[in-house]
Each structure stands twice: as structure tokens, then as C-alpha cells.
Amino acid sequence: MIVLQILKIIGIILLVVLLILLALILIILFVPIHYRADGSYKDTDNEYQISAKVNWILHIIRVNFKKDNSSTDILAKVLFFKVYPRPEKASGTLGERKAPEASRISKIKYQISSLYVKIKRIIYMINDERDKAAVLELLLRVKKLLWHIRPRKLDINLRLGLDDPSSTGEAAGLIYSFYPVYTHHLHLDPDFDNKVIESDLDLKGHIQLIFVVIAAARIYFNKDIRRLYRQIQRLRE
């Protein structure tokens, strides 16, 4: 009886641990990572500033990024603990030695020969049907992933003035010709009296890791893509 009770307790503990692990996996995969960014640019003073925020799991994990003409700041925290930036360690560099002239010529000849072989391989890859199929599949997966991580909100305000009113009008007409694509996102203010480019943007969206995992798995287990990757690796050798 005592042995059965012990086994029962162990089983309950294991079940609780498995449920906790399952809950953590579901949280990681399905709780979205929220991001938001805004920025501005003025060509009159050549000034710009960008700020971005990322948070995950009820702000337990968060990253703040700021950049302007003079500085770049990144701060990453988990709960109340700062994980980045960390104290920098001193590092030294060793002086480089120049290779003898004969060795340099030999190296150049080798590089030319290697480049010729790589060009032949690239031509073969371009004409290979499996490689074409791999590229198309890869582009499809990347396209779907980009569609998922796209900003759900995007507002761009642009004040534009060029050298003369006619150039400003032509530029505005070109931008308006694509207007159906970004009707709700871009607000254009043509300035026919001044030469100026000023803009600001505000965007936000979210990412669910389950979609990233699915895309990565489909890419990894695709035989044609893996074959193409191995060929590219050989080109880099």
C-alpha cells in the first residue's frame, strides 16, 4: 500500500509538471509579442529620431530602443532585472602582418579560380527545376510570415517640397498614383513654396511565435530548400 501511495504521488507530481510545461509552451507559442515604433525626420536640420518598444507576456519581458543623431539607447528587462546592456569588457587588437607579395598573387589566382567555379554552380542552380521550386516555396513562406508580422496600424505623415513647384507636383502625382495601396496609412502634404522633407510615422503590431515555428518547420523539412541551402553553403566555402 505504501508503495502504491508513493507511486500515486509521483504520478500526480509528474502530471502537474507536464501540465505546467504544456501551459508554458502554449503561452510561448500563442501569447503575442507586441511591438510599437514611432519616428520623425526633418531635412532642414538633418535631424531624426526613432523609438521602439517590444513587450511580451504581460510586460514581463520588454525592450526599449531609442536612436537619434547623437545617441543610441537599448534597454532590455525581464521583470525588474536588466539583461541588456551589460558591462563592457576591455578588448585588445593585435596588429596585422602583411603577407609576402608572392603569397598575395597566389591568393588572388585562387580567388579568381574559386569565383569561376562559383559562377558555374550559380548558373546550374538557376537552370535546375528543383532549385526553382525551392526558391518559390521559400518566397511563399517568407511572404506569409511577413504578412503575419506586418503592422496592424501604420500612420505616415509626409510634408514634401522639392526644388520647384512642378517637381513637387510630379512627385505628389507619382505618390498618389499608388495611393490605393496605402489609402489609410499615408497622409501627404505637398509644399509648393518651400524645399522641405519632413515626416513622422507611428506603427504597432504583434507577432505570434506559433506562425514563426510553422514557417520555420515547413522550410526546414522541405527537401528542395535543404538541398538549395547545402548548395549555397558550398558556394560560401
C-alpha positions as CSV (number, residue, x, y, z in Angstrom):
1,M,0.0,0.0,0.0
2,I,2.8,2.4,0.9
3,V,4.5,1.7,-2.5
4,L,1.2,2.4,-4.3
5,Q,0.7,5.7,-2.4
6,I,4.3,6.7,-3.3
7,L,3.7,5.8,-7.0
8,K,0.4,7.7,-6.9
9,I,2.1,10.8,-5.5
10,I,4.9,10.6,-8.0
11,G,2.4,10.2,-10.9
12,I,0.5,13.3,-9.6
13,I,3.7,15.3,-9.4
14,L,4.7,14.3,-13.0
15,L,1.2,15.1,-14.3
16,V,1.4,18.6,-12.7
17,V,4.9,19.2,-14.1
18,L,3.7,18.1,-17.6
19,L,0.7,20.4,-17.4
20,I,2.9,23.3,-16.3
21,L,5.3,22.6,-19.2
22,L,2.3,22.4,-21.6
23,A,0.9,25.7,-20.3
24,L,4.3,27.3,-20.7
25,I,4.6,26.0,-24.3
26,L,1.1,27.3,-25.2
27,I,1.9,30.7,-23.6
28,I,5.2,31.0,-25.6
29,L,3.5,29.9,-28.9
30,F,0.2,31.8,-28.7
31,V,0.7,34.9,-26.5
32,P,1.6,37.6,-29.0
33,I,4.7,39.7,-28.8
34,H,3.5,43.3,-29.1
35,Y,5.6,46.0,-30.8
36,R,5.3,49.7,-31.4
37,A,7.5,52.2,-33.0
38,D,7.5,55.9,-34.0
39,G,9.9,58.2,-35.6
40,S,10.4,61.6,-37.3
41,Y,12.7,63.2,-39.8
42,K,13.4,66.8,-40.8
43,D,15.8,67.5,-43.6
44,T,16.2,71.2,-42.7
45,D,18.2,70.3,-39.7
46,N,19.0,66.8,-40.8
47,E,17.5,65.5,-37.6
48,Y,15.8,62.2,-37.0
49,Q,14.7,60.2,-34.0
50,I,13.4,56.7,-33.7
51,S,11.9,54.9,-30.7
52,A,10.5,51.4,-30.4
53,K,9.1,49.2,-27.7
54,V,8.6,45.5,-27.5
55,N,6.8,43.6,-24.7
56,W,5.8,40.1,-24.2
57,I,3.7,38.1,-21.6
58,L,2.1,41.0,-19.7
59,H,5.2,43.1,-20.0
60,I,7.3,40.6,-18.1
61,I,9.8,40.8,-21.0
62,R,10.3,44.2,-22.5
63,V,12.8,46.0,-24.7
64,N,13.1,49.8,-25.3
65,F,15.1,51.2,-28.2
66,K,15.8,54.9,-28.9
67,K,18.1,56.4,-31.6
68,D,18.7,60.0,-32.8
69,N,21.5,61.9,-34.4
70,S,23.7,61.7,-31.3
71,S,23.0,58.5,-29.4
72,T,21.6,55.0,-29.4
73,D,20.0,53.5,-26.3
74,I,18.8,49.9,-25.8
75,L,17.3,48.6,-22.6
76,A,16.0,45.1,-22.1
77,K,14.4,43.8,-18.9
78,V,12.9,40.6,-17.6
79,L,10.6,41.5,-14.7
80,F,12.7,44.1,-12.8
81,F,16.1,42.7,-13.9
82,K,18.1,44.4,-16.6
83,V,19.6,41.9,-19.0
84,Y,21.0,44.5,-21.5
85,P,23.2,46.4,-21.7
86,R,25.8,44.5,-19.7
87,P,29.1,46.0,-18.5
88,E,31.6,46.1,-21.4
89,K,34.8,44.2,-21.2
90,A,38.0,45.6,-22.4
91,S,39.3,44.0,-25.5
92,G,42.6,44.4,-27.4
93,T,43.5,44.0,-31.0
94,L,46.6,42.5,-32.5
95,G,48.4,44.2,-35.3
96,E,48.1,42.6,-38.7
97,R,51.0,41.4,-40.7
98,K,51.2,41.9,-44.4
99,A,51.6,38.7,-46.5
100,P,54.6,38.5,-48.9
101,E,53.9,39.6,-52.5
102,A,54.2,36.1,-53.9
103,S,51.6,34.8,-51.5
104,R,49.3,37.6,-52.3
105,I,49.5,36.9,-56.1
106,S,48.8,33.2,-55.4
107,K,45.8,34.1,-53.2
108,I,44.4,36.3,-56.0
109,K,44.7,33.5,-58.5
110,Y,43.0,31.1,-56.1
111,Q,40.2,33.6,-55.6
112,I,39.7,34.1,-59.4
113,S,39.6,30.3,-59.9
114,S,37.1,29.9,-57.0
115,L,34.9,32.7,-58.4
116,Y,34.8,30.9,-61.7
117,V,33.6,27.7,-60.1
118,K,31.0,29.5,-58.1
119,I,29.6,31.2,-61.2
120,K,29.3,27.8,-62.8
121,R,27.4,26.5,-59.8
122,I,25.1,29.5,-59.7
123,I,24.3,29.0,-63.4
124,Y,23.5,25.4,-62.7
125,M,21.3,26.3,-59.8
126,I,19.4,28.9,-61.9
127,N,18.6,26.3,-64.5
128,D,17.7,23.5,-62.1
129,E,13.9,22.9,-61.7
130,R,14.2,21.7,-58.1
131,D,16.1,24.8,-57.1
132,K,13.5,27.0,-58.8
133,A,10.8,25.2,-56.8
134,A,12.7,25.6,-53.6
135,V,13.1,29.4,-54.2
136,L,9.4,29.7,-54.9
137,E,8.4,27.8,-51.8
138,L,10.8,29.8,-49.7
139,L,9.4,33.1,-51.1
140,L,5.9,31.9,-50.3
141,R,6.7,31.0,-46.7
142,V,8.5,34.3,-46.2
143,K,5.6,36.2,-47.8
144,K,3.1,34.6,-45.4
145,L,5.3,35.2,-42.4
146,L,5.8,38.9,-43.4
147,W,2.0,39.2,-43.8
148,H,1.6,37.9,-40.2
149,I,4.1,40.2,-38.6
150,R,3.1,43.3,-40.6
151,P,2.0,46.4,-38.6
152,R,-1.7,46.3,-37.8
153,K,-1.6,50.1,-37.5
154,L,0.6,52.3,-39.7
155,D,0.3,56.1,-40.0
156,I,2.8,58.1,-42.0
157,N,2.6,61.9,-42.3
158,L,4.8,63.4,-45.1
159,R,5.4,67.0,-45.9
160,L,7.1,67.3,-49.2
161,G,8.6,70.2,-51.2
162,L,11.2,70.0,-53.9
163,D,13.3,72.5,-55.9
164,D,10.3,73.9,-57.8
165,P,6.5,73.6,-57.8
166,S,6.4,71.4,-60.9
167,S,8.8,68.9,-59.4
168,T,6.8,68.8,-56.3
169,G,3.6,68.3,-58.3
170,E,5.2,65.4,-60.3
171,A,6.4,63.7,-57.1
172,A,3.0,64.1,-55.5
173,G,1.3,62.7,-58.6
174,L,3.6,59.7,-58.5
175,I,2.8,59.1,-54.9
176,Y,-0.9,59.5,-55.4
177,S,-0.8,57.0,-58.3
178,F,-0.1,54.3,-55.7
179,Y,-2.5,55.7,-53.2
180,P,-5.0,52.8,-53.3
181,V,-2.3,50.7,-51.8
182,Y,-1.8,52.8,-48.7
183,T,-5.0,54.9,-48.6
184,H,-5.4,54.6,-44.8
185,H,-1.7,54.9,-44.0
186,L,-0.1,57.8,-45.8
187,H,-1.1,61.4,-45.4
188,L,0.7,63.6,-47.9
189,D,1.0,67.4,-47.6
190,P,2.7,68.9,-50.7
191,D,4.5,72.2,-50.1
192,F,4.8,74.2,-53.3
193,D,6.5,77.2,-51.7
194,N,9.4,75.6,-49.7
195,K,12.0,73.0,-50.2
196,V,11.4,70.6,-47.4
197,I,11.1,67.0,-46.4
198,E,9.5,66.2,-43.1
199,S,7.9,63.0,-42.0
200,D,6.7,61.1,-38.9
201,L,5.4,57.7,-38.5
202,D,3.6,55.6,-35.9
203,L,3.1,51.8,-36.2
204,K,2.2,48.9,-34.0
205,G,1.5,45.2,-34.4
206,H,2.1,41.8,-32.9
207,I,3.7,38.5,-33.6
208,Q,2.6,35.0,-32.5
209,L,5.5,32.6,-32.4
210,I,3.3,29.7,-33.5
211,F,3.3,31.2,-37.0
212,V,7.1,31.6,-36.9
213,V,7.6,28.0,-35.8
214,I,5.2,26.7,-38.5
215,A,7.0,28.6,-41.2
216,A,10.4,27.5,-39.9
217,A,9.3,23.9,-39.8
218,R,8.0,23.9,-43.3
219,I,11.2,25.5,-44.6
220,Y,13.4,23.1,-42.6
221,F,11.6,19.9,-43.6
222,N,11.3,20.9,-47.3
223,K,13.9,18.7,-49.1
224,D,14.3,21.0,-52.0
225,I,15.0,24.0,-49.7
226,R,17.5,22.0,-47.7
227,R,19.2,20.9,-50.9
228,L,19.4,24.5,-52.0
229,Y,20.8,25.6,-48.6
230,R,23.6,23.0,-48.9
231,Q,24.5,24.2,-52.4
232,I,24.6,27.8,-51.1
233,Q,26.9,26.7,-48.2
234,R,29.2,25.1,-50.7
235,L,29.3,28.3,-52.6
236,R,30.4,30.1,-49.5
237,E,33.2,27.7,-48.7
